[in-house]
Amino acid sequence: MERSIDTMQPVISAENISLTFQTADGPVHALKNVSLTINQGDFVSFIGPSGCGKTTFLRAIAALETPTAGTLSVAGMTPDQARRRRAYGYVFQAPGLYPWRTIAGNISLPLEIMGFARPDRQQRIARVLDLVDLAGFGGKYPWQLSGGMQQRASIARALAFDADILLMDEPFGALDEIVRDRLNEALLDLWKKTGKTIGFVTHSIPEAVYLSTKIVVMSPRPGRITRVIDSPLPRDRPLEIRDTPEFIALAQQVREGLREGHSYD
Amino acid sequence: MTEAVARGNGGVNPTLRALPILTVLLAIVVVWYGAAVWMNAPWVRDQAARAETTLTTGDLIRQTLTLERPVLPAPHQVAAGLWEGIAGQKITSKRSLVWHGWVTLSATLAGFAIGTVAGILLAVGIVHNRAMDQSVMPWAVASQTVPILAIAPMVIVVFASMGVTGLLPKAIIAAWLSFFPVLVGMVKGLRTPDAMQLDLMHSWNASRAQQFWRLRLPSSLPYLFASLKVAIAAALVGTIVGELPAGATAGLGARLLSGSYYGQTVQIWSALFAAAILAAVLVMLIGALERLTLRRMGLAR
């Protein structure tokens, strides 16, 4: 699955999508007139305060929510068609591993559901465990692993069936900063190896700047995009890049974007 | 694993844990003896007055605790009756509590099995079908508000009129009582997977059957076991109630009834204790199965 990085084919395109939840207190505009194009192989971060619709947008891409207006297409299909073709690996903030299955058994779960044959499953499990640096832990149960390792296992589970698009909703939000740094580095490494398109929701400016090729700054009430920043940073990013002037300038831009969205309150 | 075991024991020395239980037991026995003397005393005094003899306190106490048909038999009399019923008879004898216990146990287990299967099936229906969700529960609740004492004779009579007697009618009554806790527990249990886990299943395009077998059912097991403990005790009660009407001759319920016909209080109490011991053993067995299963599944708390 060798993919050229500079094909720049749009995989996800949103045109003027809005998503309104009807609640007892009246309609909530989670997204309003959001347009965005994500190219193949992009690493896109969504950043903004809570209620800005970043998670809702990610969920809409994964067909877990349906936009109430506008068009959203994924690889030329509707999100739901893409879901049926198993185009997404989704990673949540909590690992959500089954306590009654081993790590290998947990990774095997989507493969079993999708009907992969046993030898193929075993091969894939070994490959993704290696990819997230958990080789040798397949036989352990989730409670025997640390939080960071459990989250890596859940990423392995999302990678196992070769979905083209990896959607991550604050996957490292519950982890401490040291573990987070390591996992960020590992995630970049994994992204380079696999060439997947990644959508990543976060609260952290350094995390967004460090990881992304494209940073989408959002603001609440109604949820909308205030800025889209294309990162000039190279794809090879050692952790030390965070001390360079380019990185700091980029972080500055993101911060300004966030402030703009907040100007009225 | 050892950590989990230590937590399960409360981390306390077993002798110390037994102490409160033994204290309560001792208190019950003391109160019971007191009550036996007090409740049997009028009869003993009456007899003494008729025979025109005077009683010392020692005589009074001795006699109240050794009556053949006491109002309230003393603990040692019940224990002797229980021992006599269990070990003093051939187990095929109609006076054997083991034989009567087996008659009750077989109907209890059959009813428990029927009730459990019915409860699980209804719960699956309720969780997966909107119409069932809205229609079944009120009826299930209503079924439990009808006194079982009113239903039991009707079930026995209706089945007897169709020529069915023995185990099945009693098992139906037992199932009537035991399906309900299973139903309530399983509806709750099958709904425990949170939104995130259901979203994950959705993103993998899992069918409802896959979602059920791989996520909902395993998640529901802790709830199922809790319900099963209630259900098996309820099944035993249902069976005994089913043995009371229409002159049944076998089972602990029949033993209770015939004891009360002939004023054999020791027999009543022995049968009562046999039923209680049976219930305790059944609940403990399910508890053991629960611990084993949940520990293997990593769900033990």
Interface residues (C-beta under 8 A of the other chain):
Chain A: R59 A62 A63 L64 R83 R84 R86 Y88 G89 Y90 F92 A94 G96 Y98 P99 W100 L109 P110 E112 I113 M114 Y141 P142 W143 F161
Chain B: M196 Q197 D199 L200 M201 H202 S203 W204 N205 A206 Q210 R214 L215 P218 R296 M297 G298 L299
